[in-house]
Amino acid sequence: MTTNEEMSLVEHLGELRKRIMWILIALIIGMAGGLICAKPIIRYLKNIPPADDIGWNVFSPWDALRLYMNFGLAVGILITLPVALYHIWAFVKPGLREVEQKASIIYIPAAFFLFLLGIAFGYFVVFPMAFFFTSSISKSLEITELYGAAQYFSFMFNIIIPLAVVFEMPIVVMFLTKIRLLNPKRLHKFRRYAYMLMVILATVITPPDAISAILVSVPLIILYEFSVFLSGFIYRKQLLKDAEWEREFGPK
């Protein structure tokens, strides 16, 4: 390795460290804001369905503090997400052409929007179904429902966070298509397996009944098909560019 290559590698690692530091600073600031906002957010969630009809309890001296810190961390991560996406883009930007730089920066607001959409879908659609189903089982068994605040929100986060991540599927598919690791032909080929995975995921995070699984799996399948559509759009543009290149310079 030459000296120039070594310097290039050192500069590359230095740039990576700088980007990670900015993300960590944003996370710390976001967590500080999250801790400030945690109390009103928790109180608000306590007064809307399905939590408005139950009493919350703590079962150890640490539960309230753990709940407070978890909410601060969750809000901090949410605030940090667009900052982290931007710095990831800025890190890979030098390796992209100008057209690719302009195209890829659009992924940042789109990824953040889809993450928020996944949270909304999880909280307002899937979580109430799961909660009311488990609550109905307790009532049918004549068991007194005594909910721990920390356990309640842990149950909620375990549902909405995976869904928020799944809602990033269109962005991931677009990116992998852009770098030519995926194309609509491959996505069509694996469609049946993708559908099966969506149904399994819907079954795992919803009550064990057919209606709930269908209500969740259908939007996930639509999300997959939307991802296939976006992949096809990018792939067709790539084919046109390849054809123009061949007409101008000959076959690659």
Buried (B, 14 or more C-beta within 10 A) or exposed (E): EEEEEEEEEEEEEEEEEEBEEBBEEBBEBBBBBBBEBBEEBBEEBBEEEBBEEBEBEBEEEEBBEBBBBBBBBBBBBBBBBBBBBBBBBBBEEEEBEEEBBEBBBEBBEBBBEBBBBBBBBBBEBBBEBBBBBEBEEEEEEEEEEEBBBBBBBEBBBEBBBBBBEBBBBBBBBBBBBBEEEBBBEBBEEEBEEBBEBBBEBBBEBBBEEEEBBEBBBEBBBEBBBEBBEBBBEBBEEEEEEEEEEEEEEEEE
